[in-house]
Amino acid sequence: MSTTVLAAGDHFVLPELLEQELRDALPGADPVVRRLRLPWPHTPFGRIAEVDEASGTEDQLIEALQGVRICLTQMAPLTERILAACPDLELFCVSRGGPVNVNMAAATRHGVAVSYAPGRNAVATAEHTLALILAAARRIGDVHTDLRDGRWRGDYYDYANCGIEIDGATVGLVGFGAIGSRVARILAAMGATVLVHDPYVNPELLAGVAEPVTLKELLSRSRIVSLHARVTDETRGMIGPAELAAMPRGSVLVNCARGALVDYDAVCDALDSGQLAGAACDVFPVEPVPAGSRLLSTPGLVLTPHIAGASREVAHKAARIVAGEAARFLRGGAPALLHCANPESARRH
């Protein structure tokens, strides 16, 4: 009997990409593949029942998952209600760095293995981080706006207004995972002295690339600080007024990680006072950024709408990773998965 798979894609990781990568991963097989296109990013993701950062509805998924053994998705929710209504589901593959749109406890209770796609957007996000570092350090956002508005800002050649170079600068990275480690190698190749604060990294991995330091030392020494940490109870709000004040005057802050790491009102204050010469952010506490937010009017701030991981290559990598997981599952069950988030779940069939 053929396995039925739901390719619940969206407008980024397309359903047809998920299906094609699955068929490529299963040569000679002929799974029954249903396609579902969720509205993200045309409609922002949000909370659905008890899970976050999801797209679509519970009713939509319940209907689409009837008789489905494996679901490949990026944004579809997996809630207690969906699990209870879809007894044939055995594997739920999330093509993201973590399955935040899944009720993990419920999935485990229902015996559904959950897989994810670590590192899928590491290259894209590292490259975007570098772009924001350069944009903030050289004030590209402000001068672009001025020039579009008909103002030729020759005064940026004034010594006090000039930006800074990467070569010879000390750059501090908070986090040295798949993204931070790539940023570190790029910056080191550009001639920067790279400092890293990551209490969970093996110092041997930093050899020849970066120097491990405390957060306090990183802030005091770095002309540019870039964040690459996950949001935990330990890191939430880790960059606030005191931390910004500890940085050298005229420094640059970049955040392509998560908005919850930073007190953005404090960042705006630091830009207004000159404590920060520039800042750049791809992530925010509330997305989309509300109209009237200080972030939209503070000079020296470069903003992008959470697109650091948006490249065509990422969409293909994401689909390929979860398709590979589905193929391994069909050949060897949950123990064969490379990126299982709940290995304690038992395959029921």
N, C-alpha and C positions, 0 to 999 in steps of 0.2 A: 504494500500500500504506500502511495506517495505521501511524503511529508508536506503539510501545508504551512507556508511561511507568510507572515504579514510583513511587507516592506512599508513601514509607516514613516515615510520621509516628509520633507517639507520643501521650502523653496531654496534651501542651501544644500543639504544632503538629500538629493532628489530620490524619490522612490525608484526611479529607473536605474540610478546608480547603485542603490542597494541590491536591486534584483540582478543587475549585470555582474556585480562583484560576487554575489552568491553563486551564480551559475558558473563563473570562472573558477570559483573555489571548489566546485563539485562537478568536475568533468565526468561526463557519462551519466550523471544523475539527471532526473527531471522533476524537481520539486514543484508543487503547485504554489505559485506566488501570487498573492493578492497585493495590490498597491493601494496605499492611502496617502494622500497629500495633506499634511497639517498646515495651518495658516502662518506659522512663524517663518520669516521675521516680519511679514507684512502686518501681522498682529503680534504685539509683544508677548513674550511668554509671561507666565505668572503662576500664582498658586492655584492648584486644582485639588479640591478636597484637602487631604493632609500632605500633599507633596508640593515642592517648589519648582520654579523654572520649567514649567511644562506648557505644552501647546495642545489644543484640541479639547475634547470633553470626555467625561467618563462614558456617557451613552454612546458616543461615536466609537470609542475603543471597544466597548463591550460588544457592539454589533460586529465590528471588523474582526474581532478575535475569536468568534465562534468557530470551533473546529480547528483552530490554529495551534500548532505545536511550538513554533519559534516566531518571535517578533524581533525584527531589526528596526531600530529607530534612533532618533536623536532626542526628540522632545516629547514623545508621547508619555502621558502619565501612567503609572502603574500603582493603583491604590487598592486598599482593602476591598472596596466594592467591585472593582474590575476583576481582581483575583478570584473573588467568590463566584463571580458570574462566568468565569472562563476556565473551567476545569481541565481543558486539554492543554493549556499552556505549560510548557516545561522550561523554556529558555527565553529570557528577555535581554536582548543585547542593546546597550546604550552606547552610541558612537560619540561619547564625550569623555573628558578626562575623569569624570566621576558620575555615578548614577544618582544625581540629586533629585531627579524626577521620579524616583522609585521609593515606595514604602518598603525598606529593606526587611524590617522585622516581619511584615505580613508576607512578603515574597518567600522568606525562609520557612515560615509556618506552612505555607501552601506548597512547599517543595519545588518552587520555581527558582532555578539558578539565574543569577543576574551577572552579566558580563559588561565590561566597559572598555574604553579605548584610550589608555594613557599615552600621552605624547603625540596625539594626532595633530595638534596645532602648534607644537613647540617651535618649529622653524618659522612659521608665519608670525607668531607672536614675538619671537626674538627679533625678527626683522622689523616689525612694527615698532617695537620698543626702541630700537636704534633710530628709526625715523623720528620718533617723538623726542628722544634725547637731543638729536641734532636740531630739530625744530625749536625746542625750548631754549637750547644753549645759544642759538643764533637768532632768536626772536623772529622766526620766519612767519609765525601766525600774525603778529601785529603788523609787520611791514607789508605782508601780503594784503591785509585788510586796508591799510593806509593807501597802498598803491592802487587798489581797486577803486578806492574812494577819491582818487585824483591827487593824493598827497605824496610827494617825492621826499622821503625821509633821509636826506643826506646827513642829518644830524646823528644818525646811527654810526657815523665814522668818528664822532666825538669819543674820546677815550672812555668816559664814564658810561657811555651807552653801548660800547662794543660787547659782542658776545665772547664766548670762550671756546677753545679748541679741545678736542678729545685727546690728541697727542700731548702727553705730559701731564694730563689732569689725573687726579685721584677720583675714582668712581667707586661708590659703594653699592653693592647689591645685597638686598635682604631676601635671601632664599637662593638655593643653588640646585634646584631640580632640573627637569628637562629643559625648561625655558631659561632660567637663570644661568645655567652652565653654558648654554650657547651664547647668551649675551656676553658673558665673561670672556669667552674665547674671541669673540669679535672685537671687543674693546681692547683686549690685550694685544691683538694683532694691529690695532690702530695706534698703539703706543701709550695707552692708559695704564696707570697703576690701579689694579683692581683689588678692592677689599670685599670680603664676603662675611655676612653674619647669617649663619644657619647652624643652630645647635644640633641638628640631626645629620649633618653631612660628615662623611669620613674625611678628615683633613688630608689624607693621601690623595684624594681626588682633586684637591686644589693645587697640588704641586706643579710649579711652573706656570700657573695661570693666575692664581689669586692668593691673597693672604687672609687667613681666618682671623676675625676680630670680634669683639663684643659689639652690640648695637651702639653702646655709648661711644666707643672708639670710632666706629664707622661714621657716625653722624658728625663727630668733631673733626674728622680728617677729610671727609669727602666733599668735593666741589659739586659733584653730581650724585644723587641717590636714586636708585631705581628699585621698585618693589616687585618681588616675585614669590611672595609667601601665600599660603592658603589661609583662609579665615578660620580661626579657632578661638576658643575663649582666651587663649594666650596672646593672639595677634590682633584681635578686634580693637580698632582704635589705637593701634600701636604708634601712629605718627600723629601727634597733636601739638599744641602750642609749645610745650617744653622741648619736644624733640626737634621741632623746626628752629627754635631759638638756639639749640645746641649746634646747629650747622653753621659753617662759615658764612658770613654775610655775603649776599650775592650768589648763593648756591642755586641749584636746579633740582627739582623733585619730579620724578616720573612714576606713574602708576598704571601698569597694564595688567594688574593682578585682580584685585577686588576692591570695590568702593568702600567696603566696611573697614578696611585697614586704616583709613585716613579720616581725620577731622577736616573736612573741606572748608568750613568757615575759617579755621585756623590758617589754611593754605591761602585763602583770599586775603586775610589780614597780613600774612607774611609778604605777599606780593605787594600789597598797598604800602607797606612800610619799607620795602626794599630789602628786607631780610632774605627773601627769595628774589632772584633775578628773573626766574622763569619757572614754569611748571607745565606739565603735560599729563593728561589723563584720558584713558580709554574706558574707564569704569567708574561708576557713580553709586552713591547710596540708594538713590531712587532712579530707576530707568523707565522711560525717557526722563531726562533732566526737566524738572518742572519749569514752566514759564515764570520769569521773575527771579530765578535763582541767581545768586551772586556769581556763580560759575560762568554765566553767560555774558557777563559785563566786566569782569575784572581783567585789566590789562596784564599782559605777560603770560596768559594761560592759553595753552593749545589744547583743544578738545577734539576727540573723535568718538563716534557713537558705538562703543563696544564692538569694534570691527577688527581688533588685532588678529583674531584667528580666522578672518575671512579671506581665504584664498581658494581658488579652484582645486589646488593640490590638496588642501585640507579636506575638502568634501570627498575627494577620491580616497585619501588615506583613511578617513573615518569609515567609509563604506567598506573598504578592503579589510580593515581590522575586524569589524563585527561579522563580516561574511566569513572570514577565517575562523572565528570563534564558533559560528554556526556549523561549519564543516567539521571542526574538531569534535563538537558535541555529538553530531550525528555518527561519527566514527567511534567515539569512546566515552560518551556521556559527560557529565559534569566534571569528573576528575581530569578530563583531557583539556579543559579550558585553560588558557594562559592568563586571563585577566578576570577571574571570577571574584566578585565582591562578597559572595556569601558561600564559601566552600562547604559550610556545614549543611547546606541544603542537599536533600537527597533526590535523585532522579526517581520519579514515581513509575515510569513506564519502561 
